[in-house]
Amino acid sequence: MFRVEFGKSGKYCDGISRRHFLQAGIAGMGSASLSQILHAKSLSEQAGVEKKDTSVILLWLDGGPSHMDLYDLKPEAPSEYKGIWNPISTNVPGMDITEMFPLQAKCADKFSLVRSLHHDTGDHFTGGHWMLTGRGGVNGGSTAGRNPSISSMATKVLGPRDPTMPAYVSVPYASSIGLRPGYFGGNFLGVQHDPFETDSDPNSPNFQVTNLNPTTGLSIDRLKDRKSLLKSFDQLRREVDQTGMLNSMDRLDQKAYEMVTGEKARQAFDLNTEDNALREKYGRHTWGQSVLLARRLVEAGTTFVTVHFGGWDHHWNLQSGMDSYLPRVDQAVSALFEDLAQRGLSEKVLVVLCGEFSRTPRMNNGGNGGPPLSMGTPGRDHWGNAMFCLMGGGGVKGGRVIGATNRLGEAPADRPVRPGHIHHTIYRVLGMDPETYFLDHSGRPVAAIDHGEVIHELF
């Protein structure tokens, strides 16, 4: 039985019946079955779809980072607006960023800033759903996701860039406002289009991926238990060989199975093989090592990797949080851009940095949301009327500033951009048709993106 989904050109994006064994995705190793991907790629090539070898790393600042304190400072604004830190010049004239980002200031020519992003909601869940799926419709009182993530849709259609790798990975896990996988998930596309999660700290000396647990007899349902990936590859191969299952698979299923349990995936997840000096450059902390792992994965052939940076809900004691977080972000982001450049991957990998919304331009001085003695420790509340998004690589030009906010940072004053513009731009890099349609639970066709357009100034 076939299920067919069409893009605007009428081309198939998923027209293959699913094989039951690989429907489990080797316990989640791919966002779609690998044999299905092989078929889909063959159909795409026959139809003349442009092939791309590009990937995306999304650095997700969960909780909402302040544009006024990171990439859109307002030094001329009144003190209660402009914030605690001063801007510094970068190696791009006119692109100033926070003084807490001295390393990024040296490589600003490798990324661009969108300063006029907005979706106009201060609800964590609504904002997260907008930024990760391109649609609203949820809120703090009704948090269940209604649409697939942009990454689930893209990897469902495109598969991995190398079929020996999972198409969609989250490091160390996928989480949006405390929901796992939250709005990073496949929703009505099915759990097989949720991200594969490493689920452990890449900075740990004993880091290992904990998402595959082959069992005696290799029950397909039990494969979905998804435990202990790296240590289980050899056991999985032995058990499959012993059961004779390989002999019962068709040629494409056998090929997909051999690739997904192969050496390349094992090596990509093994951070212990990485040069120690480079690991230090990224930062020996969870965020730094997560970003380094993301680079290793896209280099090996994963299409979409998300990295979780949590803890940005700074209603109070803004300085304490930022003093801790900003140097780690600076170290990891600058190391990533420099590393991609040195490896010749700058044109192949798009880096995106954003959160679900920003923080109020006017600081609160009453310790709103803080403990009883937090009065006098200024913070910022929820704000979706003016946000930032950093984008660089994958063909996106660096050193550009798109749009601007007004003098108090309250709203876009020039070139307003919505989440759909960001998503169109991401899909442009990946070679994904934004008008591809998917069927929801009711059988209604839903377009991948329903608003916005490519931010052409970035190309």
N, C-alpha and C positions, 0 to 999 in steps of 0.2 A: 504494500500500500504506500502510495507516494503522497507527501505533503509538499506543496509547491508555494514558494514565496517569490514575488517579483519585485524588481527595481523599476525605475521609470522607463528603462529600455526594454522591459519585459524579459530580462535575462534571469535564469535561475540563480538563486543564492543558496538554496537548500532543497534539492529535488531528489534526494536519495533516501531510500528506505533504510532505517537504522538496523544495524546488526546488533543482536542482543548483547553479545560479549562486549563490544566496544561502546555500546550505549552507556555502560558504566564509566566510559572514558578512562579505562584502566584506573578505576577508582578516582576519577577527577583529574587525571593528568592532562586532559585537553578539554577545551570548552565545548567541543563537539567530538563525535567519534572520529578517529583518525582515518578509518577507511572511508567515512563519509566525506572528510576533507579531501582525500585523494580524488574521489569521484567529482566533488564540486570544483576542485581546481582544474580537472580535466575538462569539465563542461565550460568553465570560464574561459579557458584557453581557446576552446573551439569557438566560443562566442566572441572572441576578440577583446575581452576585458583587459584593461591595462594592468600589468603585473608590477607590484612594488615590493621593495625589500626594506620597508620602514617599520619602525616600532615607536611606542610611546611609553614614557615613564611619567606617571602622575604622582607628584608629591602632595599628599593630602594633609592640610593643616586643620585637623578636626577641632572644632570649637569656635572658629572664626577669628583669624588674625586681623589686626588693625592696619588698614591702609595708611593711616596717618603716622604710624610708628615704624613702618617698614619701607614702602616704596613710593609714597606720595606725601611727603612731609610738607608742612605749611609753616615755614619759619616766620613769615610775616603776620600770621594770624595771632589773635589774642592768646595769652598764655594758657587759658583753660581749653584751648583748641589745639595748639601746635604740638603739645606733648612734651615729653621729658628729654628726648634726644634731638640732636642737631643733624642736619643733612651734611653729607660729604659729596664731593665731586667724584665721578667715575672716569674711566678712560674714554667715555663718550661725552662730548660737550653737551651740557644741558640736561643730562640724565643724572640727577642727584638721588641718592638713597640714604638710608639711615647710617649714622656713624658706627652702628653695631655690625655693619656689613663691609668691613674693609677688604676682605678677600674677593667678594663679588664685585666691588668697585674696580678691581683690577682686570676683570674679565667681562665687564658689562657689554662689550662689543659682541659677545656670544649669545646674548638673550635680549628680548624686547619686553616692554611693560605695557599692559593694557590697564589704563587708569580710570576708564569710564564704564566699567562693568557694573551692572545693577540688575536686581530682580525685585527690589522694593519690599522685601519681607524680613522681619526680625525674628521669625520663628526658626529655631535650629533645624527642625525636621523639614519644614517647607523649603528652606534655603538649601539644605543638603539634597533634597529630591530634585530641586531645580538644577543644581550644579552637576549632579551625577547622572540624571536621567533626561534632563531637558524639559521637564514638566513639573507643575505644581500638583495640587490636589491632596497633599497630606498635611498634617499639622501635629502639634503636641498632643492633641486629644485623639488623633487617629493616625498613628505612625506607620502602619503597614505600607510597604512600597506598592505602587500601582503600575510601575513601568520597569522595563529592564534598564540596566545601566548602559551608558554609551559604550563601555568597554565590552560588556556581554554581547551587545548587538554586533559590534565590529568583529569580535573574535569568532562569533557564530558564523559569520559570513566569510571571513578571511582565513580563519584557522591560524596555526602558527606559521612563522616564516620558515622554520625548519621543522619538519614533522617529527623529529626526534624530541622535540621540546613541548611542554604545555603551552597553549596559546595565551592563557590569561592567568597571571599569578599575582597574589597580594602578599606583601612582606611587611611585618611578620604576620599580619592578618588583615582582613577587610573589615572595617568598622566605620559606620557613619553615625555619629551622635549616640554611641553606645549600642547600636544595633549591628549584629553580625549575621551575614555579610552586609545587612542593611541595604542601602541603595546602590551598592556595588554589585548586587546579585542579579541573577537572570530573570527573576520574577516569572511572568507568564511564558518565557522561553524555556523554563525548566531548570531544575537545580544543576543539571549537567553544564549549564552555562554560568554558574557561580564561579568565582575565581578559585584557583588552587592556592591554598594558604600554607605557608611554611610553618606558621603557628608556634614558632620558638624564636628566641632572641639571637639574631646573627652575631651579636657581640659576645655571646657566651663562649667560653673556651670549649664547651662540649656541644656546640650548636649542631643540631641535626634536624632535618625536616621530619615532621611527625604526621604524615598524611597518607600512608598506605600500609595496610596490614593484611598481607595475603594469608589465607587460612587453608588448612588441610582440606583438600577437595576442591579448592578454588571456586566456592559458591559465588555466583555473580552478584547476588544481593549482598553477601557479606563483604565483597570487595569494596562496597560503598562505605565501609567503616573508616577507611582512609587514615591509616596510621603508619608511622615510621617508614618514610619513603626511602631514604638512602640505604638504610641497613637491610631493606627487604627486597631489593632488586634481584639479587642472586637467588634468594629463596623462592621468589615468585617464578623465576625462569625454571628452576629445578622442578617445582610443583607442576607447572604447566606441561613440561616435557614428560613427567611421570604419568600424568593423567591422559596423555595422548591428545589433549585438546588442540594442539597445533595442527594435527593431522585432519581435524574436522573443520578447520577454518578455511574460508576461501583465500585466494592468493592475496587480495588487498588487505584482508584482516590480518593475515600472517605478517605481511610486510609492516603494517602499522604496529602490531604487537612487538615485533623485533626492534623497531625504532624506538618505541617509548620506553623500553626497558634497557636501552643501550647505554654505552659508556658516556656519550656526550651529555645527557641529562644529569647523570651522576656527577660528572666533573663540574658542570655549571653550578650546581648547588654546593660544591665543596669549597668553602671559603678558606680552608686551611692551605690550599694550594696557591693562594694569592700572596703577592709580594708584601712583606711586612711594612716596608716604607710606604707603599701605596695605602695600605690599611690605616696607617697613622695619618696620612694626608686626609682621608675621608673622615677621620675621627674615630677613636676607639670607644664609641658609644652606640646605643641601639640605632639611632637615626643614621649615623654615618655608615655603619656596617650594613644596614638595610639598603641604603642607596647604592653602595658598592655591589651588593648582591643583585640589585635590580640591573645594574650595568652588565654584570656577568650574564644574566638571563637574556637580555635583549641581544647581546652580542652572540649568544649561542642560538638564538632563533625564536625566542618568545615574542609575541606581538604586542602585548599590553601588560605592563607591570604597574601596580599601585603600591605606594609606600605610605604607611600610616605614621603621622606625627601628631600625637594627641596632646590635649591640655591647654587649648587656646582660649578658654572661656574666661577672660580676665575682667570680671566686673570690678574687682578690687585688687589692690597691691600690684598694679600693672608693672612697675619697675622690677619687682622681684621675679615675676614670671618671665619677662622679656630678657632680663639679664642672664637668666639660665638658658632660655630657648634660642635666642637670636644667634649667639656664637656657634651653636651646633648647626643651625640652619646654614649659616654663612660658610662654615667649613665643608659641609656635605655638598651644598649646591655648587660652590666654586670648584671643588675637587671633581665633581661629576662633569662639568663643562670642560675642564682642562683635560680630564681623562678621555672623554669622548673625542676631543680634538686630536690628542696624541695617538689615538688608535684609529684615526681615520673614519670615525663613526658619526661625526657631527651632522652630515647630511642624511644619515639614516635613522637617527633617533631624535624624536621630539621630547623635550622636557617641559612639563607643565607644573606650576606651583600655584595652589589656590586653596581656599577653604569654603565653607558653606555660606558665609557672609563676612562682613567686616565689623568694626566696632564704632560706636557713636563718635562723631568728630568732637563734640564737646565732652570733656571728661567729667565724671562725677567725682565729687570730693567727699562723699559721705560714706564711703565704704559699702556701697550697695552690693548686697549679696555676700558680704564678708562676715567674719566673726565679730562678736560684740566690741572688741577693742581695735577694730580696723579703721575707725574714723581717721580721716586725714591721709589715708593711703589711696590716692586717686586711681580710678579704673575707667573702663569704658564698657558700655552696654551693647546690646545687639543693634546691628545696622546693616540693612541690605540695599540701601539707596545709593551707595557708592562703595565700590570694591576694586580690588586689583586682581590681575592674573599675570603671572610671569610665563613667557613661552620662548623657547629657543631650540634650534636644531631641527633636523628633519626637513630642511628647505625653508624654514622660517628664518627670516633675516634678523640679525642681531643689531643692537644699538638703536632701536626705534622706540618711541613712546607714542602709543595710540590713545587718543582722547585726553581729556583733562577734567578735573573737578573744579567747582567754584572755589573762591578764595578761602572758604572755611571747610572745604572738603566734604560738603554735605550732599552733593548730587553732581551728576555729569554736567559740565558746561560746554563740552565739545565732544562730538562723535560718540554718542551713547551706544553701548554694546550690551547685549543680553547673553544669557548662557548659550543660547542656540548659535550665536556667532562663534563662541569658543569651540563648540562641538563641530560646527561646519569646518572650522579651520583644522581641527584634529583629524576629521575624516578626509579632508583634502590631503593631508600628509600621508595617511594610511592607504589612500586609494579606495576608500569606502563610499559607495553611493548613498548620500544622505536621504534619498527618497526611496530607499529599500523599505518594503512593507513587511510586517510580521503580523501574524494572527494572534489576538489576545484570547483570554479564556472563553469569551462569548463568540469567537469566530470573526470578530470585527478586525479589518486590516488597520494597522497602526504604523504610521511612517516613523522611521528612525529619528528624524528631526522634523519638527513642525513649525519652526520659526527661525529667523535670522539668516545669515549668509556668511560666506568666507570673509574673513578680515583681510582684504586684498592688499592692504598696505604692508602686511607682514611678508608678502612675497615679492 
